[in-house]
Amino acid sequence: MLYGVGLGPGDPNLMTLRAVQVIGEADVIAYHSARHGRSIARSIAAAHLRPDHIEEPLVYPVTTETTDHPGGYRGALEEFYEKAAARLAEHLEAGRTVAVLAEGDPMFYGSYMHMHKRLADRYATEVVPGVTSVSAAAARLGTPLVEGEEILTILPGTLPEEELTARLAATDTAVVMKLGRTFPAVRGAFEASGRLAEARYVERATMAGERTGDLADIDPASVPYFSVAVLPSRVDAVRPSGRAGSGEVVVVGTGPAGPLWLTPETRGALAAADALVGYTTYLDRVPVRPGQARHGSDNKVESERAEFALDLARRGHRVAVVSGGDPGVFAMATAVLEVAAQEEYADISVRVLPGVTAANAAAARAGAPLGHDYATISLSDRLKPWGVIAERLTAAASADLVLALYNPGSKSRTWQVAKARDLLLEHRSPDTPVVLARDVGGPTESVRTVRLADVDPAEVDMRTLLIVGSSQTRWVRRGDSGADRSIVWTPRRYPEA
């Protein structure tokens, strides 16, 4: 029988009863160690080892990535794991029960799993779970790690700093493991993601020499491998104090639909805000978080919404103005910046974070119709006269640009699509492909391609975006003649005149 035995984070008193029982019944006790021969796993279980136990120290050939092995660091480790598994297999073949000791939990960043993958399909196996360092760190900090609907992300400190930054920005709570020499990059990621002030540090949790503190205060030269960085729960965390001038406004785009379209930076800004302001439909896409105020409004009060957000920030709040798509494309960024340009808001920090805009989402669903030069035009005449729209449509069509047409119609605007179609037909072939993309990313998504001459205004509403091809845009139907499996693309190369 092969056992993978989790020993917990270090304190022998945190071993489970099952772990103690398995060690007592085993014939062979195996444990990993560095070349100095000392094994933390063995030291945790020492009180339960018998003189007649056969001990199998599995000594790593390398502990850093410096090696002269022909296969490099990975090759050296693979060879070591194969040899270690072969040694354990000899005991198992001889009828002996083998217990492989593992700090924490055997299946959580543990060395045991490499034995498990090589032996479990050949021998009867049981894994005994253990208390992880993550749980131990949260317990020693005395701070809730994750609560309610919060998301916990566990990260190895060996990830590239940019990847760590993105993931820390996007999550509610986190634990970063494997510090030591990675600490400077990990600290940099916390700082770049704006989370350093929240971060805590735990070293050798439950073990001799335990140390806790604020991550920002830790000397990088003093950090051992057995330490973790923790972002605790934000529920009940201290929010901004409301001092004048201490707040900010961040305008974020949620993309065309739900969470799949959010960027890590946007997720982080939404989670960090203590107040959300936006059109109610877009606010509904953002998860509810305890302690976070939500101020929804109608979709025709952009300036009032922007002023309200800036007033909140002036009172010390961190405000996220929620916009659909990309906030800088026919959306809330301009409205906020227009109001922020007034003297009374000069000291308020305003940032705009990009999002996936509807044109890019629709184009991706259809293929690549925006693969060459294109123009983006709103058909809404609520903020500009139709005469201006008609002039721009004519100019773009004359230049043979692909067109992405936003806001084509609504309950109160029913004639613009037909007018635009007829105007474009003066410059484009009736066979020009037009992508009708409705509710992209949403539950009622529909993406179809029709001829320009066949565009039916009755099929177009405010949730629809139109992409009108140029003279070079290609439209090919793929596969059988059943479902619409057509693709549309505009070649990157334009022909000589």
PASEMI-259382 format. One record per residue (C-alpha): residue in one letter; x, y, z. Coordinates in steps of 0.05 Angstrom, whole numbers, padded with zeros to 5 digits, always signed. Layout:
% PASEMI-259382
aXYZ/...
//
This chain:
% PASEMI-259382
m+00000+00000+00000/l+00025+00070-00018/y+00005+00128+00025/g+00015+00202+00013/v+00012+00232+00083/g-00002+00305+00094/l+00031+00330+00157/g+00003+00401+00161/p+00042+00466+00161/g+00095+00450+00213/d+00067+00443+00283/p+00064+00368+00299/n-00001+00381+00337/l-00034+00398+00271/m-00024+00328+00242/t-00089+00291+00232/l-00106+00228+00271/r-00106+00190+00205/a-00036+00214+00189/v-00010+00189+00256/q-00046+00123+00246/v-00016+00112+00176/i+00054+00128+00199/g+00047+00080+00257/e+00026+00023+00211/a+00075+00036+00154/d+00137-00006+00141/v+00174+00047+00102/i+00176+00121+00115/a+00199+00163+00056/y+00211+00238+00056/h+00242+00290+00011/s+00302+00332+00032/a+00355+00377+00004/r+00427+00353-00001/h+00442+00376+00070/g+00399+00317+00092/r+00352+00354+00138/s+00279+00342+00123/i+00224+00387+00150/a+00173+00332+00137/r+00212+00283+00178/s+00221+00333+00235/i+00145+00343+00238/a+00132+00268+00243/a+00193+00251+00285/a+00154+00234+00349/h+00117+00180+00311/l+00176+00145+00278/r+00198+00077+00306/p+00268+00048+00308/d+00246-00008+00262/h+00219+00038+00208/i+00256+00033+00143/e+00272+00105+00124/e+00280+00127+00052/p+00307+00198+00046/l+00292+00224-00024/v+00348+00275-00033/y+00339+00327-00087/p+00399+00332-00133/v+00387+00407-00142/t+00347+00460-00104/t+00358+00518-00153/e+00356+00519-00229/t+00432+00517-00235/t+00454+00448-00259/d+00500+00416-00310/h+00449+00361-00325/p+00442+00353-00400/g+00366+00361-00393/g+00373+00424-00351/y+00336+00435-00286/r+00273+00399-00310/g+00313+00341-00336/a+00350+00333-00270/l+00285+00333-00231/e+00251+00284-00278/e+00309+00236-00272/f+00307+00243-00196/y+00232+00230-00192/e+00239+00167-00236/k+00294+00139-00192/a+00257+00157-00128/a+00193+00123-00153/a+00233+00061-00172/r+00262+00057-00102/l+00193+00061-00071/a+00166+00010-00122/e+00218-00041-00098/h+00189-00036-00027/l+00118-00041-00053/e+00135-00102-00096/a+00165-00134-00034/g+00098-00126+00002/r+00117-00067+00046/t+00071-00009+00062/v+00103+00058+00043/a+00084+00125+00073/v+00111+00186+00036/l+00112+00245+00083/a+00091+00313+00056/e+00089+00381+00090/g+00020+00414+00085/d-00025+00375+00038/p+00005+00322-00008/m-00033+00346-00069/f-00022+00421-00058/y+00045+00442-00090/g+00074+00381-00056/s+00132+00335-00076/y+00090+00273-00062/m+00048+00283-00124/h+00108+00265-00168/m+00110+00196-00134/h+00034+00191-00139/k+00033+00202-00214/r+00085+00148-00224/l+00059+00095-00176/a-00015+00104-00162/d-00037+00067-00225/r+00003+00005-00204/y-00008+00001-00129/a-00064+00010-00080/t-00059+00082-00057/e-00089+00129-00006/v-00076+00203+00002/v-00084+00232+00072/p-00100+00306+00067/g-00066+00356+00112/v-00075+00428+00135/t-00044+00474+00082/s+00002+00532+00094/v-00054+00576+00065/s-00101+00557+00121/a-00045+00562+00173/a-00026+00632+00149/a-00097+00658+00153/a-00104+00628+00223/r-00040+00660+00247/l-00059+00727+00219/g-00126+00723+00254/t-00160+00753+00193/p-00214+00722+00150/l-00184+00698+00085/v-00246+00693+00042/e-00319+00705+00056/g-00386+00702+00022/e-00380+00709-00054/e-00306+00730-00053/i-00257+00695-00099/l-00192+00666-00071/t-00133+00660-00119/i-00072+00620-00100/l-00009+00637-00139/p+00063+00612-00142/g+00113+00668-00133/t+00153+00638-00191/l+00104+00668-00242/p+00128+00727-00283/e+00117+00793-00248/e+00068+00818-00301/e+00026+00755-00294/l+00025+00762-00219/t+00005+00835-00225/a-00054+00819-00271/r-00080+00763-00227/l-00073+00803-00162/a-00110+00861-00194/a-00167+00816-00216/t-00181+00777-00152/d-00214+00792-00085/t-00166+00754-00041/a-00101+00718-00054/v-00043+00678-00026/v+00024+00679-00061/m+00069+00621-00044/k+00141+00602-00058/l+00173+00667-00038/g+00247+00669-00019/r+00286+00693-00079/t+00221+00711-00115/f+00201+00762-00062/p+00225+00826-00098/a+00183+00809-00159/v+00123+00789-00116/r+00127+00854-00077/g+00132+00892-00143/a+00069+00857-00168/f+00030+00876-00105/e+00052+00948-00114/a+00037+00950-00189/s-00032+00921-00177/g-00048+00972-00124/r-00055+00919-00070/l+00009+00929-00029/a-00025+00967+00027/e-00073+00908+00039/a-00020+00853+00036/r+00005+00815+00096/y+00064+00769+00105/v+00070+00702+00143/e+00135+00665+00152/r+00140+00593+00178/a+00068+00591+00201/t+00059+00548+00264/m+00134+00532+00264/a+00192+00556+00306/g+00214+00624+00281/e+00144+00644+00258/r+00138+00717+00236/t+00080+00759+00211/g+00074+00831+00189/d+00055+00879+00133/l+00085+00858+00067/a+00108+00928+00053/d+00153+00928+00115/i+00190+00862+00101/d+00264+00863+00083/p+00272+00821+00019/a+00338+00794+00043/s+00304+00763+00104/v+00250+00723+00067/p+00256+00646+00067/y+00222+00598+00019/f+00172+00577+00073/s+00134+00642+00073/v+00071+00668+00040/a+00040+00735+00021/v-00033+00743+00037/l-00088+00788+00012/p-00142+00778+00065/s-00217+00785+00057/r-00243+00853+00036/v-00309+00843+00072/d-00310+00891+00132/a-00243+00919+00110/v-00232+00992+00124/r-00259+01035+00067/p-00236+01105+00050/s-00247+01154+00107/g-00283+01206+00066/r-00231+01262+00073/a-00238+01315+00019/g-00193+01305-00040/s-00172+01233-00022/g-00218+01198-00072/e-00214+01182-00145/v-00257+01163-00204/v-00241+01104-00249/v-00282+01096-00312/v-00285+01023-00330/g-00313+00984-00389/t-00349+00918-00377/g-00344+00897-00449/p-00405+00880-00490/a-00433+00829-00441/g-00415+00791-00377/p-00354+00772-00336/l-00318+00736-00393/w-00305+00803-00425/l-00274+00838-00365/t-00200+00852-00363/p-00159+00837-00300/e-00147+00912-00291/t-00222+00926-00295/r-00239+00870-00247/g-00189+00899-00197/a-00218+00969-00203/l-00289+00945-00193/a-00268+00905-00132/a-00228+00962-00101/a-00283+01015-00108/d-00327+01032-00049/a-00380+01063-00095/l-00404+01041-00164/v-00440+01091-00210/g-00472+01073-00276/y-00530+01056-00321/t-00570+01003-00283/t-00564+00952-00339/y-00488+00955-00336/l-00486+00956-00260/d-00524+00890-00260/r-00464+00858-00294/v-00420+00873-00234/p-00422+00825-00174/v-00450+00853-00109/r-00397+00862-00056/p-00409+00877+00018/g-00396+00949+00037/q-00398+00974-00034/a-00452+01025-00051/r-00486+01020-00119/h-00517+01082-00153/g-00557+01063-00215/s-00591+01111-00262/d-00624+01117-00330/n-00582+01113-00394/k-00596+01186-00415/v-00566+01223-00356/e-00492+01216-00371/s-00471+01285-00349/e-00510+01282-00284/r-00481+01213-00271/a-00411+01239-00282/e-00422+01298-00236/f-00449+01253-00182/a-00388+01207-00187/l-00340+01265-00182/d-00377+01293-00122/l-00370+01226-00087/a-00296+01225-00102/r-00289+01296-00075/r-00317+01270-00010/g-00262+01217-00008/h-00294+01157-00042/r-00261+01110-00092/v-00313+01111-00147/a-00318+01064-00207/v-00362+01092-00263/v-00387+01030-00299/s-00394+01034-00374/g-00412+00982-00427/g-00361+00962-00479/d-00301+01008-00480/p-00314+01071-00439/g-00279+01114-00491/v-00322+01092-00550/f-00390+01126-00549/a-00393+01116-00474/m-00380+01146-00406/a-00307+01166-00409/t-00322+01230-00448/a-00379+01249-00403/v-00336+01242-00340/l-00277+01280-00370/e-00322+01336-00394/v-00347+01348-00323/a-00278+01335-00292/a-00250+01392-00335/q-00289+01442-00292/e-00246+01479-00242/e-00282+01452-00181/y-00260+01381-00198/a-00188+01398-00217/d-00158+01360-00159/i-00198+01295-00169/s-00159+01238-00200/v-00194+01208-00261/r-00170+01146-00296/v-00200+01110-00357/l-00191+01035-00363/p-00203+01003-00431/g-00254+00949-00446/v-00273+00905-00505/t-00315+00949-00550/a-00376+00923-00588/a-00344+00930-00656/n-00285+00885-00637/a-00331+00834-00604/a-00377+00831-00664/a-00319+00827-00713/a-00289+00769-00676/r-00354+00731-00679/a-00360+00742-00753/g-00287+00730-00771/a-00243+00790-00785/p-00283+00843-00823/l-00242+00899-00789/g-00177+00870-00816/h-00162+00933-00855/d-00177+01008-00848/y-00246+01022-00820/a-00289+01078-00792/t-00333+01078-00730/i-00396+01120-00734/s-00456+01126-00688/l-00523+01130-00723/s-00555+01164-00662/d-00577+01235-00677/r-00592+01250-00604/l-00527+01288-00595/k-00511+01308-00667/p-00555+01324-00727/w-00570+01272-00779/g-00539+01317-00832/v-00470+01308-00799/i-00481+01232-00796/a-00500+01230-00870/e-00438+01270-00889/r-00393+01223-00851/l-00425+01161-00879/t-00416+01189-00949/a-00343+01207-00936/a-00326+01139-00906/a-00363+01102-00960/s-00328+01143-01014/a-00261+01125-00983/d-00280+01051-00987/l-00273+01041-00911/v-00306+00985-00874/l-00358+01015-00828/a-00376+00996-00756/l-00443+01028-00742/y-00463+01038-00669/n-00531+01057-00641/p-00567+01041-00706/g-00638+01043-00679/s-00683+01046-00618/k-00757+01051-00601/s-00755+01125-00616/r-00707+01122-00675/t-00735+01075-00728/w-00715+01106-00795/q-00639+01116-00790/v-00620+01045-00812/a-00660+01050-00877/k-00631+01119-00891/a-00559+01094-00879/r-00570+01032-00922/d-00597+01073-00981/l-00540+01123-00975/l-00487+01068-00973/l-00518+01034-01034/e-00499+01096-01074/h-00426+01077-01062/r-00426+01001-01050/s-00448+00940-01087/p-00515+00910-01065/d-00476+00846-01051/t-00431+00879-00999/p-00431+00836-00936/v-00462+00867-00874/v-00454+00834-00806/l-00515+00842-00760/a-00489+00828-00690/r-00539+00830-00634/d-00526+00820-00559/v-00456+00793-00571/g-00434+00754-00510/g-00504+00755-00481/p-00558+00702-00474/t-00594+00722-00538/e-00533+00731-00581/s-00546+00730-00656/v-00493+00743-00710/r-00515+00739-00783/t-00487+00764-00848/v-00532+00791-00903/r-00524+00830-00968/l-00526+00906-00960/a-00588+00907-01005/d-00623+00858-00958/v-00612+00896-00892/d-00681+00899-00859/p-00688+00956-00810/a-00741+00916-00772/e-00686+00867-00751/v-00642+00922-00721/d-00649+00951-00651/m-00606+00988-00600/r-00571+00924-00581/t-00549+00911-00652/l-00483+00933-00684/l-00473+00934-00759/i-00408+00922-00795/v-00411+00941-00868/g-00356+00913-00912/s-00313+00951-00962/s-00305+00932-01035/q-00250+00884-01013/t-00287+00849-00957/r-00297+00774-00969/w-00356+00731-00948/v-00351+00656-00951/r-00400+00603-00928/r-00365+00543-00897/g-00389+00472-00886/d-00459+00447-00902/s-00517+00491-00923/g-00553+00484-00856/a-00533+00532-00801/d-00501+00599-00819/r-00427+00581-00816/s-00404+00639-00859/i-00341+00679-00844/v-00326+00750-00864/w-00258+00782-00869/t-00225+00842-00901/p-00156+00827-00931/r-00096+00863-00902/r-00070+00881-00971/y-00107+00934-01012/p-00099+00930-01088/e-00060+00982-01127/a-00102+01037-01159/
//
